[in-house]
Amino acid sequence: MSTIQTISTEDLKILQKIDTPTVCNVIELFDIRPRNTGYMGARITAGFPEMPPMVGYATTATFRSAAPALEGGDYAGMEGQLTAFETIPEPRVVVFQDLDDPPAAATFGEVMCTTYKTFGCVGLITSGAGRDLDQVRAIGFPVFTGGTICAHGYCHILQANIPVHVGGITIYPGDLLHGDCNGVTTIPNSIASAVARLCEEFIEAEGIVLSHLKTGSRDVQAFAEARAACLSKLDELRTRALARDPRDWPCTKPERHQT
């Protein structure tokens, strides 16, 4: 048994209202990883950039479509994948590594996304391609892909809930993911609750400079003062983040799952 550290429903709701770049900025305050790691690269883009942020725990799988499955036919392995969902807490994000390079066909379409949504998933990420975009948009299911291909080829799922490599990073089952029109990042589970609670204050700090700029003033000294006030607030947030005082952040609840 291994442990997935989760956050409260309240904190999930906070993160669902925050843009992904702000989440990345707040993660940096904790100095928990190098600033150029933990997020997916430019190849993975939002299929529906108009949709609100997607937040959920990764349920991973590998995929191929260039040749038939050894057994089971099209969509082989999907029932096993759905069973594996039970080991990952909701809300879930399906994360596929397409082992065909380049991708031979679409990883997902309307039926797969509708199935995943029914089984407690709130979005999908693939290193490969997607299709049925109008239909998937209509069910309000965010997707992040490396492209679009009109056919499904010999699509089949090989393994579920194993480490996968997508967008230049490794995603593990249970990783907390956040994505919007700007891309996708992981949020280290151990600080996710604290990240959620600091986001609004980070936005307020940046707002000091933005409010000044919106006045139309070209006074360099006034701009410097606004920027200094912003940086002072960010330094305060960084100090609190680095202290990681458990009294400041709600406790997270661990859940067990089979690996």
N, C-alpha and C positions, 0 to 999 in steps of 0.2 A: 504494500500500500504506500502511496505517496500523497503529499498534501498540496492542495491548491489553496492559496490564500485569497480570500474574497473580500469584497467591501460591501457596505450596507446598501440597501435599495436607495436610500437618501443620497448617498455619494454617487451612485450610478446616475441618478437623475441630474445631479449637478454637472457631471461630465457630459451628459447628453446635450447640455445647453452651451458648452464651451467649444470653441474652434480648436482644431488640432495644433496649429502653430502656438497658441497660448499654452496648451498642455505641454508641448515640447519645451517652451521657455521655462515653465515652472519646474519641470523635471530637472533642468540644468541647475536650479537653485540647490538641489540636494547633493550635487557633486558625486552622484552614485555611479556614473559611467562617463566615458569620454563623450564630448558633445557631438562628435560625428558618427555616433553609433546608435542603434536602437530603433531606427526608423527606416522605412522602405524607400528605395531610390526612385528616380523619375520614371522608370519603366512601368511601375504600377500606378495607374491613374483611376480616378473615380468615374464609373460609368454614368452616374447621375449626380453631377456636381451640385445640383439644386437641392438635394436631399439633406436633412439635418445630420449632425454627427452620429456615427455608428460606434457603439461601445459594447464590448462583450468579450467573453473568454474563448480562446482559440480551441477549436476541435479540428485537428489536422488530418490530412490524407495525401497520398500520392496518386497520380492519375496518368493514364496513357490512352492514346486514341489512334496511333499510327498503325497498329496491327491488332487482330482479334485477341480477346482474352483466351487463356488456355482452356477455360471452362466458364460457363455461365452466360455467354453472349453479351449483348449490349447492356450497359449499366451494371455489369457484374460487380459485386462487392458492395452495392449500395445498402442492402439490408444489414450487412455487418457494420457498415459505417453508422447507420441509424442506431443500432444496438450500442455502439461505442459512445454515442452521445450521452448515454446515461451516466458516464463517468466524469462528465464535464458540467459544471454548474451553469445555469441560465443566468443571463442571456448569453447565447453562444454565437461565435462567428466561425463559419466554415473557412478553412484555409487549405488550399490545394497547391501542391507543387506538381506542375506538369513535367513529367520526366522526358517528354519528347522535346527535342531542341533542333529546329524551331517547332513550336506547337503545330500539330497536324490537324486539329479540329477543336471545336468549342468544348470547354470543360463543363459548361452549364447552359441551361435553357429554362424555359418557363416551367416545365414540369419539375425539374430538380429544385429550382428555387422555391416553388410553391410547397414542395415536400419539406424542404429545410425549414421554411417559415412555420409550417404546421408543427414541426418537431422542436420548436423552441429556439430557432436561430434568428438573428437579427441582421445578418449580412453575410457576404461571401467575398473572399479574396482568392485570386488565382494568379500564378505566374504565367499561365497560359491565356486562353481567349474565352470569350463568351458569345452568346447569341440570344435571340428572342428579346432584345433589349426593350422594345415597346411594351411587351407583355410583362416583363419583370419590373419595369418602372411602374406599371399599373398596379402591382400588388404592394408597392412601397418597400421594396427589398433592395438595400444598397449593395452594389457590387463594385469591386476594384479589380482591374484586369491589366494584362499586358497587350490587349488587342481584341479584335472582333473577327470571328470566322463563322460563316453561315451554316456549316454542317457539323454533325457530331461524330463523324468517323466511326471508329471502333471503340467508343468511349468505355472505359472500365476503371474501377477504383482498386488499387492494389493493397495498400495498407492504411489503417486508420490509427490516429492518435500516436504518431511517432514524430520526432523532430523533422521539420521540413525547412527547405531553403527557398525563400520567396522575397523578391525585391532586394536582394543583397544581404539579408539577415536571416538568422535561424529563428524559427518560431517553434516553441515547445507547447504541447498540450496544456491548456490552462493559462497561458500568457494572456494578460489583459491588453486588448487592442483598442485603439481609438483612431477613427478615420473620418475624413470629410473631403471637400473639394480640393484640399491642399495636399492630400496624401494620407499615409497610415503610419502610426507610431505604436510601439509597445509602451506600456506604462509599467515599470517594475511593481509587481504586486505588493511588495513590502512597504512601498510608500504611496500606493495609489489613493488611499483615503486622504492622506495629507495633501497630495497633489490637488485633489478635488477641492479641498477646503481653502487652498491658497490661490486658486485661479481668479476668483473675483477680486481679491486684493491686488493681484498682479495687474489685472485690467484697470483697476482704479489708479495704480501707480503710473501706467502708461498714459492714462487719461489726463494726467497733469500736463504733460507736454502737448498732447493732442488738443486739449481745451485751449491752451495758449495759442497754438498755431491757428486754430479756427477763428481767433479774433482778427486775423489778417495782419497782425503786428510784424514788422520787420526789424524790430529792436533786438540786436544781437545780445545785449546784456540781459534783457528780459527773457529771451530764449534760454540763455545760459542758466538763469535762475530757475526757470521751470524745469530744465533738464536736471539741475542739481537736486531739486526737490524730488523728482522722479527717482533718481539714483539713490537718494537717501532712503526712500521707501523700499526700493528693491534690496538695498543692503540689509534693512531690517527683516525683510522676508527671508533673505538668504540665511541670516543668523538663526532665525527660528527654524528654518528647514534643516540646517546642519546640526542644530541641537537635538532634533528629533525627540523632544520630550513627549513621552507617551501621554502625559496629562493634556497636551494640546490637541491630540487627534483621537477620534473615536477608535475603539478596538475593532480589529477585523476578525472575521469568523472563519476558521479553517474548515474546509470540506475535504472528505476523503474520496479518492478515486483509484481504481486499478490502473496500473501501467503495464 
